[in-house]
Amino acid sequence: MLLDDEMLITTPDGEEKLMKILFTYESEQRHKQYVFLYDEKNEDEVLVYSYNEKDLSLEEIEDDEEYKEAEEVLNAFYEDEKIQEIKAK
């Protein structure tokens, strides 16, 4: 369930957690959207899922190359000075 800048997810053990949305990303090459989430209690741990906007579903990334691409996007996000200036405000 999507709530403005938050998303309710169900963990593999069945626990529901309210996660903050760090950002979303669309891969034109893969024709997929991704959402990067974090728990306010542990901002250093970021989860990334493939996101289907039509049925509001999340899918775990299982392909190594797809995961590597998502990791590169996350690193670029953290290295972008303009983004970090905006976050600091």
N, C-alpha and C positions, 0 to 999 in steps of 0.2 A: 504494500500500500504506500503511495506517494503522498507526502504531506509537505507542501512548499519546499523547504530545504531539508526535509527528513524523509526517511523511508523505514517502514516497519518490515523487518526480515525475520524469517524463521531459520534458526541454526540447524545444522544436521541432527542435533540431539533434541529438536522439537521446541527449543526455547525461543520466544519472540523477543527481539531486541529492536529498540528504536535507534537508528543510526543517522548520523548527519551526512548530507551529501557534500563531498568536497568539490567535485565537479563531474561533468559528463563529457564524453568524447565520442565522436562518430568516425569510424574507419570507413572511408570510401572504398578502399581496396577490398575489405571483407564484407561490406554492406551490413555493418552491425553498429549498434550503439553500446557504449559502456558507461557504467556508473561507478565512481570511486567513492567509497563510504568509509566513515570512521566513527568510533564510539567516543563520545565526549570524555569518558573516563580514561581512555587510552588513545590519545590523538596520534601517537606515533605508529599505530597499527592501522594500515589502510587496506581495505578489502576492495577487490574489483570484480565486477560481474558483467556479463553480457546482458543487455537490458532490452526487452521487447516492449515498446511503448504501447502497442495495440492492446495487449492483454495484461500489461503491467507485471510481467514475469521476469525473474532473474534466472540466469543460467551460469553455473560455475564454468570457468575457463579451464579446459582440460588439455588443450593443444599447447605444446611447449613454445612454438613460434608465436602463437597468439598471445600467450602470457608474456613473452619477452617484449613484444610490441607494447603491451599495456604497461609494462614496467618502464620502458623507455619514455612513454608519454608521461607517466608519473614523475620520473626524474626531471624531465624537461619542465614540468609544472613547478617543481620545487626550485629549479635553477633560474626561472624567468624572473628577472628583477622587477618588472612592472607588476607582475602578479603578487610578488612578495610585498611590494609597496602598498598595494590595495588591501591585502590581508592585514597589514600592520595598522591600518586606519581604524 
